[in-house]
Amino acid sequence: MKSFLEALVRELPGYALEPDVASSVHTYSDHAAFMKRGVCALAIYGELGPGVRFYHTPGDKYDTVDRSGVNGHAALVAVLARRLADADPMPAARMDPAALAAEHGW
């Protein structure tokens, strides 16, 4: 998956993506429940803009979100989803939950 994502970064220079794709495990995010069941997960990080002060607070509402940032992330996810759908073979496979638990101490 890492080489797939690195190639995607190189192919989309207009998005000004950081070329560093890290493989790490975070069990405190929205995708953790899927990851713990062996489903490959991906988190996209980026500048949150002026609305960052509301991130994950009661003020985190539609009118406080930086729309340009959200639109850029949405476009990137759309391209990524299409590339994954067209990939043959898939760049990532379901992982063994027991092996993941043993490896990461869950």
Phi, psi and omega in degrees: 000323182300314180294325177298313181291321178297320177295320179299317178301316180294327184278350183238062184297335181294343180272353181050049181280148174288134183285355182274113176252117184258143173256109179213163183243123177235115182265010182252009183253177183301330184273357187300320181298322177291314182300320180293343177259012174093003180276126180301133183238153181221131175244132178252122181251148177190179179296130182265357176071194185295339179282001183302331181294344179260357186305123179056039174233171176301338178278359181283084184233169183307317184283352178256358182278140175284101186298325180295321177294316179296318180297319178296316178296319180298318179296318179297316180296323178297315178296316179299315180299319180295316179297320178294319180297325181273349185291136176217109003279167176301139182285353179216148180236162176299139182256161179283115182302322180294320179293320178297317180298318180294319182292323186252001176071037180275000000 
